[in-house]
Amino acid sequence: MYTIVTELLDAGDLEIGEDDLSQPFTLTWGGQIVTLREAIRSFGSTDLRDSLRIDAPDSDNASSVRAISTLNEDELKGLAASMLEACKDDTQQSISGLPSLTPSQLREEVLAGSSRGKNFIEIFRLHALLLEEAIRRDKLKIVENRGFIDVIPLDF
């Protein structure tokens, strides 16, 4: 997977909307939800923070933000459910080859642990890993607001 991430980020910046910054992204070591903005504040470079107009980190909080790779299955499940809860229900979420669901319907699938819910959690995890690496490499760029992060379509 790391080769794919490297190739994607070598091709150019990952584009996000201003609204994407408020999405649940990871957790602190104490279990609190961290938004994408807070994650960038914590482990993004000064250049990246400046380009995205994000304040410098509070030194106490910066070390408490966890890398996506440190989250266990239950933590990823809760985080994916929180992200879906933050989405407007007038949108549709789709996993390739399956009928579309509203975010609240997909959230129920995630919480129930269905195969569709597990697929979404894996998509969420992979997407978060891509975003995390983009933060580390200064490869994020704000584009005109597009609503919440578009999950990359993956087939399982």
Buried (B, 14 or more C-beta within 10 A) or exposed (E): EEEEBEEBBEEEBBBBBBBBBEBBBBBBEEEEBBBBBBBBBBBBEEEBBEBBEBEEBEEEBEEBBBEBEEBEEEBBBBBBBBBBEBBEEEEEBEBEEEEEBBBEBBBBBBBEEEEBBBBBBBBBBBBBBBBBBBBBBBBBBBEEEEEBBEBEEEEE
